[in-house]
């Protein structure tokens, strides 16, 4: 047997559908934790007396950890699939540890460390989980990743509204600390659910072949176009995640519960849109879904500025939620369509590495604009970079996923 052959999912232990269900449930937990970050930013800002730029730094550090560690995490996931259950457990534990640190600290330095640890959880989960699904569903990759994304929408939708309500009765710091023991329980459940899903064969991956596959992927014009446009989309999304909660909490003066409702609206419609967009991208091509979505996001971010009341704001936020995370699954599928089977997990790392300079500076730059102007300037920033993403994608032809 060839030495660099991928360790396939062992369907005698766990069916493809069961793997998809398990990883989708795990993705719900992951995004429950991820969604809390936006929710607690106003409280962290108030507790530590931070400026808008300092809040932007926390968001940038989390994103930097997520994207910067994606490539080494992807290599581990591609090379040591027998350790997938341990990787997924470590991901959940990272979230719990990060929020525990955020809850106990009175130090901005520790808050920075906590943000990095939270980002590390995301970097561990996505290459391992999405890589497994990509290999298992090569002909329906967009659909499978979008169903996995529905789990994200569920977690993002439930977390803010439930935890936001708890903040009305309990200290936000105590609630964050309780997320640590909860992460141990959730991590063990997920880990034991997938531990038999991977067959280990005593083979060693040829690092030379691995680097060759990486170089081939990175040299594709289609790859560069997808990664460049998605980097701009990530910039806009990260700015919205950072400053929309500040806008709702500080500028509009709403409670933590109302903030939780609005953040739920940012994700809830993704449960419907993600599988639809996934199926459409499998049938009609990734670009046919990505390009219009990027253009609409640019317009909808401007809608945040012109909304005159709470109902209009809710409608705009809900509309953004149709595309907010759904485009991630389609962009990832587009890269995995090009990537060799041996680097499916690592292809996410390449995307992360490429986007790192963009995402690192975006919240800090937006925070600067907010400080010298007003909070709406962050939404203008998000709209402009999303428009650039749309324009970057337009000239490039995509390989049809069904032709590979």
C-alpha positions in Angstrom: 0.0 0.0 0.0 1.4 3.4 -0.9 3.1 5.1 2.0 1.2 8.5 1.8 -2.3 7.0 1.4 -4.8 8.8 3.5 -6.2 6.8 6.4 -9.8 6.5 5.3 -12.9 6.6 7.6 -13.6 3.1 8.8 -17.2 2.7 7.8 -17.4 -0.7 9.5 -17.4 1.1 12.8 -19.2 4.3 12.0 -21.3 5.1 9.0 -20.8 8.2 6.9 -24.1 9.6 8.2 -23.2 9.0 11.8 -19.8 10.7 11.4 -21.6 13.7 9.9 -24.1 13.8 12.8 -21.3 13.5 15.4 -19.2 16.2 13.9 -22.2 18.5 13.3 -23.1 18.1 17.0 -19.5 18.9 17.9 -19.6 21.9 15.7 -22.6 23.1 17.6 -20.5 23.0 20.8 -17.6 24.7 19.1 -19.7 27.6 18.0 -21.5 27.9 21.3 -18.1 28.7 22.7 -17.1 30.8 19.7 -20.3 32.9 19.8 -19.7 33.8 23.4 -16.6 35.9 22.5 -18.7 38.6 20.8 -21.2 38.5 23.7 -18.6 39.1 26.4 -16.6 41.9 24.6 -18.7 44.7 26.0 -18.3 43.3 29.5 -14.6 42.7 29.1 -14.3 46.3 27.8 -16.1 47.7 30.8 -14.4 45.4 33.4 -10.9 46.2 32.2 -11.6 49.8 31.1 -10.3 49.1 27.6 -10.3 51.4 24.5 -11.8 50.5 21.2 -8.4 49.8 19.8 -7.6 47.4 22.7 -10.9 45.6 22.1 -9.8 45.3 18.5 -6.5 43.8 19.6 -8.3 41.0 21.5 -10.4 40.2 18.5 -7.3 40.2 16.3 -5.4 38.0 18.6 -8.2 35.4 18.6 -8.4 35.5 14.9 -4.6 35.4 14.5 -4.4 32.3 16.7 -7.2 30.7 14.7 -5.6 31.3 11.3 -2.0 31.1 12.2 -2.3 27.6 13.8 -4.5 26.2 11.1 -1.6 25.0 9.0 0.3 23.0 11.7 -3.1 21.8 12.9 -4.0 20.7 9.4 -0.7 18.9 8.9 -1.3 17.0 12.2 -4.8 16.1 11.2 -3.7 14.9 7.7 -0.8 12.9 9.0 -2.1 11.4 12.2 -5.8 10.7 11.7 -5.6 8.0 14.4 -5.4 10.9 16.9 -8.5 12.7 15.6 -10.5 12.1 18.8 -7.7 13.6 20.9 -7.4 16.6 18.6 -11.2 17.2 18.9 -11.1 16.8 22.6 -8.2 19.3 22.9 -10.2 21.8 20.8 -13.2 21.8 23.1 -10.8 22.0 26.2 -9.1 25.0 24.7 -12.4 26.9 24.6 -13.2 26.1 28.2 -9.7 27.0 29.3 -9.8 30.4 27.4 -13.1 31.5 28.9 -12.0 30.4 32.4 -9.0 32.7 32.0 -11.2 35.5 30.7 -13.5 35.1 33.7 -10.9 35.1 36.4 -8.5 37.8 35.2 -8.2 41.5 36.0 -5.3 41.8 33.6 -5.4 42.9 29.9 -2.3 40.7 29.3 -4.2 37.6 30.5 -7.2 38.6 28.4 -4.9 38.6 25.4 -3.7 35.1 26.3 -7.2 33.9 26.9 -8.2 35.3 23.4 -5.4 33.3 21.9 -6.4 30.1 23.7 -10.0 30.5 22.5 -8.7 30.9 18.9 -6.5 27.8 19.3 -9.7 25.8 19.9 -11.0 26.8 16.5 -7.7 26.0 14.8 -7.7 22.5 16.3 -11.3 21.7 15.4 -11.9 22.8 11.8 -9.0 21.1 9.9 -9.6 17.8 11.6 -13.4 17.8 11.4 -13.8 19.4 8.0 -10.9 17.4 6.5 -12.6 14.2 7.6 -15.9 15.2 6.0 -14.3 16.4 2.8 -12.6 13.0 2.4 -15.8 11.1 3.3 -18.0 13.1 0.9 -15.9 14.0 -2.1 -18.9 14.2 -4.5 -21.1 16.2 -2.1 -18.5 18.2 -0.3 -20.4 21.5 -0.3 -23.5 19.8 1.1 -21.6 17.9 3.8 -19.7 21.0 4.9 -22.8 23.1 4.9 -24.7 20.6 7.1 -21.7 20.7 9.4 -22.1 24.4 9.3 -25.7 24.1 10.4 -24.3 22.9 13.7 -22.3 26.2 13.9 -25.5 28.2 13.3 -27.3 26.3 16.1 -24.4 26.9 18.5 -24.1 30.6 17.5 -27.8 31.1 17.8 -28.4 29.4 21.2 -25.3 30.5 23.0 -25.7 34.3 23.0 -29.4 34.3 23.9 -29.1 31.7 26.7 -25.9 33.1 28.2 -27.1 36.7 27.7 -30.2 35.8 29.8 -28.0 34.2 32.5 -25.9 37.4 32.7 -29.0 39.2 33.9 -29.0 37.0 37.0 -25.4 35.9 37.5 -21.9 37.4 37.2 -20.6 37.1 33.7 -17.2 36.0 35.1 -18.8 33.1 37.0 -20.7 31.9 33.9 -17.4 32.0 31.9 -15.6 29.9 34.6 -18.4 27.3 34.6 -17.8 26.8 30.9 -14.5 25.0 31.8 -16.0 21.9 33.5 -18.7 21.9 30.8 -15.9 21.7 28.1 -14.5 18.6 29.8 -17.8 16.8 29.6 -18.6 17.9 26.0 -15.1 17.1 24.9 -15.2 13.5 26.3 -18.6 12.8 24.7 -17.4 14.0 21.2 -14.0 12.2 21.6 -15.5 8.8 22.5 -18.1 9.2 19.7 -15.5 9.4 17.0 -12.7 7.3 18.5 -13.6 4.2 16.4 -14.2 6.1 13.2 -10.6 6.1 12.1 -8.6 3.1 11.1 -4.9 3.4 11.8 -2.5 1.9 9.4 1.2 1.9 10.2 2.3 4.2 7.5 4.4 7.3 7.4 3.6 10.3 5.3 6.3 11.4 2.9 7.0 15.0 3.9 8.5 15.7 0.5 5.2 14.6 -1.2 3.2 16.6 1.3 5.2 19.8 0.5 4.8 19.1 -3.2 1.0 18.9 -2.9 1.0 22.2 -0.8 3.1 24.0 -3.5 0.8 22.7 -6.3 -2.3 24.0 -4.5 -0.8 27.4 -3.6 0.4 28.1 -7.1 -3.1 27.9 -8.6 -4.7 31.2 -9.8 -8.1 29.8 -8.7 -6.7 29.1 -5.2 -5.2 32.6 -4.9 -8.5 34.2 -6.0 -10.6 32.2 -3.5 -8.2 32.9 -0.7 -7.8 36.6 -1.4 -11.5 37.2 -1.7 -12.3 35.2 1.4 -9.6 37.1 3.3 -11.5 40.3 2.7 -14.7 38.7 3.7 -13.1 37.5 6.9 -11.9 41.1 7.6 -15.5 42.3 7.3 -16.9 39.5 9.4 -14.4 40.0 12.2 -15.1 43.7 12.3 -18.8 43.1 12.6 -18.3 40.5 15.3 -16.1 42.9 17.2 -18.1 46.2 17.0 -21.7 45.2 16.4 -22.0 44.1 20.1 -20.3 47.4 21.2 -22.8 49.3 19.0 -25.8 47.4 20.4 -24.6 47.6 24.0 -23.0 51.0 24.3 -24.5 53.2 21.4 -28.0 51.8 21.6 -27.9 51.0 25.3 -29.6 47.6 25.1 -29.3 44.9 27.9 -27.2 41.8 27.7 -30.4 39.8 26.9 -31.3 42.0 24.0 -27.7 41.9 22.8 -28.0 38.1 22.9 -31.2 38.2 20.8 -29.5 40.3 18.1 -26.4 38.1 18.1 -28.8 35.1 17.7 -30.4 36.8 14.7 -26.9 37.1 13.2 -26.7 33.3 13.0 -30.1 31.7 13.2 -31.1 31.9 9.5 -27.8 30.2 8.6 -29.5 27.0 9.7 -31.7 27.3 6.6 -29.4 29.0 4.2 -26.3 26.8 4.7 -27.6 23.5 3.3 -29.4 25.3 0.5 -26.2 27.1 -0.5 -24.2 23.9 -0.1 -26.5 21.9 -2.4 -26.5 24.8 -4.9 -22.7 25.0 -5.0 -22.4 21.3 -5.6 -24.9 21.5 -8.5 -24.1 24.9 -10.1 -20.6 25.7 -8.9 -18.9 27.5 -6.0 -18.6 30.9 -7.7 -22.3 31.0 -8.6 -23.0 31.0 -4.9 -20.0 33.0 -3.5 -19.9 36.0 -5.7 -23.6 37.1 -5.2 -23.2 36.4 -1.4 -20.1 38.6 -1.1 -21.9 41.5 -3.0 -25.0 41.2 -0.8 -22.9 41.2 2.4 -21.4 44.5 1.3 -24.8 46.1 0.9 -26.2 44.6 4.1 -23.4 46.0 6.3 -24.4 49.4 5.1 -27.9 48.5 6.2 -26.7 48.5 9.8 -26.0 52.3 9.4 -29.3 53.3 7.9 -31.5 51.2 10.2 -33.8 53.6 12.1 -35.3 51.4 14.8 -35.0 48.0 16.5 -37.2 46.1 14.0 -35.2 47.4 11.0 -32.0 46.5 12.7 -33.2 43.0 13.5 -34.2 42.5 9.8 -30.8 43.7 8.6 -28.9 41.5 11.1 -31.1 38.5 10.2 -30.4 39.0 6.5 -26.6 39.2 7.2 -27.0 35.9 9.0 -28.1 34.2 5.8 -24.5 34.6 4.5 -22.4 35.3 7.5 -21.0 31.8 8.0 -22.5 30.1 5.0 -19.9 31.6 2.7 -17.1 30.0 4.8 -18.3 26.5 3.9 -18.5 27.2 0.2 -15.1 28.9 0.1 -13.6 26.0 2.0 -15.2 23.6 -0.4 -13.9 25.5 -3.3 -10.3 25.2 -2.0 -10.8 21.5 -1.2 -12.1 20.9 -4.7 -8.6 21.8 -6.0 -6.5 20.3 -3.1 -5.1 16.8 -3.3 -6.7 14.1 -1.1 -3.6 14.0 1.1 -3.9 17.7 2.1 -7.6 18.2 2.7 -7.1 19.3 6.3 -4.0 21.3 5.5 -5.8 23.2 2.7 -7.6 25.1 5.5 -4.3 25.9 7.0 -3.1 27.4 3.8 -6.3 29.6 3.7 -5.6 30.7 7.3 -1.9 31.5 6.6 -2.9 33.5 3.5 -5.5 35.5 5.4 -3.4 36.1 8.5 -2.1 39.6 7.6 -5.6 40.8 6.5 -7.4 39.5 9.6 -4.8 40.6 12.1 -5.0 44.3 11.2 -8.8 44.6 10.4 -10.3 45.0 14.0 -7.4 47.2 15.1 -7.8 49.4 12.1 -11.6 49.5 12.5 -11.1 50.4 16.2 -8.9 53.3 15.2 -11.6 54.6 12.8 -14.2 54.2 15.6 -12.1 56.2 18.0 -11.5 59.1 15.6 -14.9 59.1 14.0 -17.9 57.0 15.2 -19.0 53.4 15.6 -20.7 53.4 12.1 -17.3 53.7 10.5 -16.7 50.1 11.5 -19.7 49.1 9.4 -18.4 51.2 6.4 -15.1 49.4 6.7 -16.8 46.0 6.7 -18.8 47.0 3.6 -15.9 48.2 1.6 -13.7 45.2 2.2 -16.6 42.9 1.3 -17.1 44.8 -1.9 -13.4 44.3 -2.7 -13.9 40.5 -2.0 -16.7 40.5 -4.6 -14.6 42.3 -7.2 -11.6 40.0 -6.6 -13.7 36.9 -7.2 -15.4 38.1 -10.5 -12.6 37.7 -13.1 -11.5 34.1 -12.2 -13.1 30.9 -13.6 -13.7 28.1 -11.2 -13.3 24.3 -11.7 -16.7 22.6 -11.5 -16.6 20.4 -8.4 -18.3 17.6 -10.2 -15.6 17.5 -12.9 -12.8 16.6 -10.5 
